[in-house]
């Protein structure tokens, strides 16, 4: 007698197809994230050049705090862990500041 909980070949194929579909979506989202980050960094490079030209500091703690609060709220609304969103933004901000410091030295 067949065990009703044992997966069949059809079940396995359906699971694999769904897994592939989801992974394809993840790959597309990852590509979009990379392209969006590249665009963001193009803008922040321009900010860095503007700051350097006008002798402004590379970091803007007040702006950074506002951005963190804004992204935490967006994350909450999107059902994403706000702490994760803050860590992610802090990582990006640190890289932007590093770029701005490099631009200011050149």
N, C-alpha and C positions, 0 to 999 in steps of 0.2 A: 504494500500500500504506500502511496506517495505521502510524503510529509507536506502538509499545506504551508508550512513556513519555510520550506527549502526554496531558494531562488532557482528559477528555471533559466534556461539559455535566453529566452525572450526577455525575462526580467533583467538579466545581466546586460543584455544589449541595450535595453531601454535606459538602464541606470547609466551606462557608459555614454550613451548619446546625450543624456541630460547633463552629465558631468562635463562633456566636451562643449556643450552649448554654454553652460555657465562659465567655463574657463575661457571660452572665446570672448564672452562679455567682459570678463575681468581683464583680459589682455587689451581689449579696446579701451576700457576705462583707464588702465595704466598708461597707454599711449597718450590719451587725452590729458591726463595729469602731467605727464612729462612736457607736452607741448604748452600747456597752460603755465607751468613753472618757467619754461624758457621765455615765454612772453612776459611774465612777471619780472624776471631778471633783466630783460631788455629795458623795461621801464625803470627799474631800480638803478640800473647803470646810468641812465640819463639823470636820475635824481642825484646820484653820486657826483657826476660831472658838474651839475648845477651847484651843489653844495660846495664842491672844491673851488669852483670859480668865484664863489662869494664868501669863501672862508668860513662856511658853516660847519659845525661838528658832524662827524659821520653818524653818530647816534642821535636819536630824538626820543628819549625815554617817555615823554608825555604821549607822543604819537603811538609809540609801541604799546603802552598801557591801554590806550583807547582801542587799538587794533586787537589786542588780546581779549579785551572785554567783548568787543563786537563779534569776534570769531567764536568765543565761548557761547554766546547767545545763539549764533547761527548753528553751532554744533548741537546745542540742546534742541532747537527747533527741528533739526534734521535727524534727531535720535542718534547722534554720535556722541561718544564720551567727550565732554568738554575738556577734561584733563588731557586727553589725547590731542585734541585740536590745539590746545595751548602749547604742548610740547612740540608739536609739528611747527607751529608758527614761531616759537622761540628758536628752533633750529634754522628756519628760513631767515629770521631777523639776524641771527648771529652771522650767517653767510653774507647777507646784504651789508652789514656793518664792516665785515672783513673786506668786501669789495670796495666800499666807500673809503676805507682807510688806505687801501692800495691806490685808488684813484687820487686821493689827496696827496699822497707821497710822490706821485709821478708828475 
